[in-house]
Amino acid sequence: MEITYRPVRVDDYEEIRQFVIDAGWSRRAEDPERFRRMMEGADRAADRQGRGIGRALVKRLMDVNAPRQITWVLRSARESTGFWEKMGFRKSDVAMEIVRTE
């Protein structure tokens, strides 16, 4: 499956909002105005898991110069720990981390 990345446009918001609702996060998306504000300030569907979308997004976000000089700290839901461990993060006292090595 080929994945294409592009910036989100305002006219994408309703489709994204429906995706979030379908993923079971309706509380965060039930109010269209609140969702619009959330989108302007910056969610996973069970039928889309396992396709590499999240992994590709994380890799893309972490594709920086000298990644070993950065300590990556992630606060996430406990049920997603397995995913983040596969991405190289390790549990710490308060978060998931990839500690800098240089």
N, C-alpha and C positions, 0 to 999 in steps of 0.2 A: 504494500500500500504506500503510495506516495503522499507525503504530507507537505502542504504549502503553507508557509507562514507569511502573514501580512499584518499590518497594524489594524486594530479594531476601529471600525467606523461607527458613528452614531447610529446609522441605520441598521447596524448589526445587533444593537442592544436587545431588542425584543426577542430575536432568535436565541441569543445567548441566555436571556432571562428564562426562556422556556426550557432550554437545555439544563439550567440549574434546577428548575422546578422538577423536571423529569428525573434528575439525579437524586431527588429526595431532599433538596435544600430549600424547599418552598418557603420556609420561614424567612430566609434571607432574600427571597426574590418576590414575595407575594405583592409587595407594594412597588409598582412600576417606577414611581418617582424616586423612592429610596434606592432602588436598584440602579437607576440612571446615575444618581449621585455616587454610588459605590463604583460604578464603571468609570466615571469621570475622575475619581480619586485614584484609582490604580491605573469555576468551582468544579465534578467528575460524575459521569454516568456509568452505572454498573455495566451496561451493555457496550461501553466503549473502553473498559479497562482491559489491560493486557495487549493493547495494540501498539504500545511504545510511545504514545502521545506524551504522557507525563515525563517519561525518561528523556525524550527528545527535547521537550521544553526546558527541563532542568539542565541538561547538557548545554543547550544553547545559552541559557542564562549564565552558566558558569564558565563559558568559553571566554576567558580573559587572559591577558598577558600575565605570566608569572603566577599561576593559580596556587603554587606551593607557598607563596608569600602571603597568602590570605587565610585567616581562620574563618571558615564558614560556620555560622551558627543558625540553627533552624528550630523554631518552636512549632511543633505540629501535634496533631491528634495522636494519641497513643496507638490507635488501631492502624496508623500508617507507618509505624516504625519499620516494618519489614521492607517496605518500598524504599525508605530513606537509607536503610542499611545496604541495600543493593546498589544504591547510588554512591556508596563510600562513606556515609555518615556513621558515626558511632555515638552511643548514648553517653551523656555526661550527667551531672547532677541535676541540671536544669533544662537541658535541650539536647538536640542531636547536633553533632559537630564533625567537621573535618578540620583538624588542627594543622596549622601551617608547619611545613617541614624545613623551611629555609629561614 
